[in-house]
């Protein structure tokens, strides 16, 4: 890290997506004053928010099992769900976020959000209409999973070229922490190409200081044109939360 971490310092890393999209003028996505200073990101949020979904998971486990591939208690708490507390079988409820990447129902999320789940439901819209999802593919090594729901004409995001992301770029994190629909936070890219975190096998993270809360994992990290740079993967914090 470039700076010594203080107790209140929060660092969020997002898995980088390698894709390209057509250029969209930033002027059409943000409102500016006459001096050219951006005063709101509301148009960007309004564009992207319908593509960000809530991921509900259900898993039955026995005492001594864990639904998480990470041993750190703070990370486990951030990723959603609770560790078993009683003997015998127990049903765990998990909560995360996802991003619609095609109108015919393909959704990207973090693999740890859906790993081991017996049932996956996707919540769409402000009323969180629920649709059963199936796993199309998972890659634990990069902590990415692809889901599919049988629904069409969905709002989907465009991809940014994450290769062009630079430290200092403004980014927005959009997700559904604590089950709250479409929460938005803003920050900058703190670093790119971040590795050596010991979180997954292949690490090439975007690091950002945008605030993230429990349930944001799998949500969208977008640039100021509303294009997807990555999905939120983990939080690094001494306190274990935002």
N, C-alpha and C positions, 0 to 999 in steps of 0.2 A: 504494500500500500504506500501511496505517496505521503500520507500523513499518519501520525500516531492516532489511533482510534480512541475517542473519548467515550465514556459510558452512554452518552446520548446519541452517539453517531450511528447512523443506520446506512448500510450499503446494500443495495439490491442488485442482483445480477440477473440478466435475461438471456435465454438461449438465443443465439443468433440464427436467423433464417436467411438462407441464401436464395434470393430471388430478385427479379427486376419488375418494374412496373412503369407505365407511361408517366411522363412528368405532368404534374398538376400545379398550376400556378398557386403559390402560397397566398397571393393577394386575394384569391377567390375563397380561401379557407379561413382567413383571419380578418378581423376588423382592425383598422388602424386609425390613429389620429392624423391630423394634417401634418404633423412632424414625422410621421412614419413609424411611430411607436405602437406596438401591438397592445391593445387594451383588453382583448378578450380572445379566448380560444373556443368560445361557444359554438361557432360553426363547425369546427373540427370535431368537437365532442358529439354534436348532433349527427354528424355524418358517420362516426365510428361506433357510437354506443349501441345501435341496433345489431351490430355484428358481434358484440361481446355477450356471452351467455353464462348462465350459472350451471355448474356441473354438480349434481347430487349423486353420491355413491352410497351403496349399502354393502356391508361385508359381515359375514358371520365368522367369528374367531373363537378359539379356546384360550383360556388363561395361559399366559406364557408366550403366545404368539403375538406378533406385532404386524400391523398393516402397513408399516413404513420401512423403507429400505435404508433409512438414516438413523443412526443411534442417538444423535444429539437431541435432548429433550426440547430445546428451544426450536430447532428445525421441525421436530415432530408436531409441536404445538402450532407452528405457523402453517404447516401443510394441511391442517384441518383434521377433525376427528379426535377421538379420545382413546387412550390406552385402556385395555381391559382392567376392571377393578374387582370383579368377582370371579369365583371358580365356575367352571362349566362353560357352556356356549354363551356367547354374547354378540349382539348385533351392533356394529359400529356404523354411525352415520358420518359420512365425509362431505366436505364442501370445498369447491374450488371454482375456477373460472375457465372459460374457453373462448376461442375466436373462430367465427365462421369464415372459412376461406374459399367457399364456392357456393353459388346459389342453390345447388342441389343437395345441400346438407352435410358437407364435410366440415369437420371442426377440429382445430388444433388445440391441444392442451398439454400440460406437463404430465409425463408418464406417472409420476408418483401420486398424482391426483386420482388416477383410475387403477393403479396397480393393485391386483388382488380383489378388485370389486366384484361382487356377485351380480349387482345390478347397477346400471348407470342411467341416470335420467338427466335430460337437458331442459333447463328452464329458459323460455323465450319471452321477450316482451316485458312490459312493466307488470303484467299480471302473472308472469312466470308460468305460462302454459308449458306443461311438461310433456316431453317426448322421449320414448325409450331409445337409447343409443347402443350401438354395437361398436366394438373395437375393430378398426380396419387394420391397424398396424401399430406396433409399439417399438420404441428403441430406448431401452433402459440406459444404454451407454451414453446417450445425450439427453436423457430425460424428456423425450418428446413422444407424444401419442397422437394418433389420428382416429377420430370417431366419425360415425355416420348416423344421421337420423333420416327417416323417411318423410321428408318435407321439402317442398320446392319453393322457388321464388323468394329465397331468403336474402337478406342484406349481407353482403360479404365485403371483406376488406381488400384493398390493393396492397401489394408488397412493395416495400422499399428495397433498395440495394444496400444491405447492411455493411457491405465492404466499404461503403463511402461514409459510414458513420464516423464522427470525429468527437473527441473529447471537447466539451463545451457546447455541443448542440443541445437545443431545448427538446425535451421529450415529455410525453404525457403517458401515464399509466392508468389504464381503465380496467376495472374488474368489479367483482361483487363480494367484497369483504364482509364477513359476518352475515351474509345473505342479503345485504343491502344492495339494491339494484344500481348498477352503473355508477360506481364511485370513481371520481377522477382526481388524480394528483399530478403535479407538475414538478419537473426537476431538469437537470442537465445530465448529459452523458459524462460520467466521471473518468472513465477509461474504456478502452476497447481492447480486445484480444486478451482479456483477463483469464488466467489459468492458475493451476496450483492450489485451487480451493479445496480439493478433496471431496467434492460433491458428487460428481459423475466421472465416468471413464474418459470422456473426450470433452475438454473444456476450452471454449473460445468465447467467453462471455462478454456481453456489454454490461458495464457497471454503471449504475445510475443512482442518484440521491433522491429520486422521486419516492415519496412515502408509500409504503406497502403495508397492508394489514392481513391478518389471517383470512384466508379465502380468496386472496388475490392471485394465488399461484395458478398459472395457466392463462392468466389474463393478458391483455394486449399492451405492448409498449410501442407507441407510434410517434412519428415525427410530426412537425407542425403542419404538414399537409395531410395528416390522417393516414399515412401509409405505415404498414406494419413492419417494424424493425425486429421484433422478437416477442417471445412470451416470457412472462415472469417466472423465474425458476426458484430462487431462494433468497432469503434475507440473512444478512450477517449482522448480528447485534449482540452486545453484551447482556442486554436486558431480555432478549428473546422476542421482542415485539416492537411496534412503532411507537 
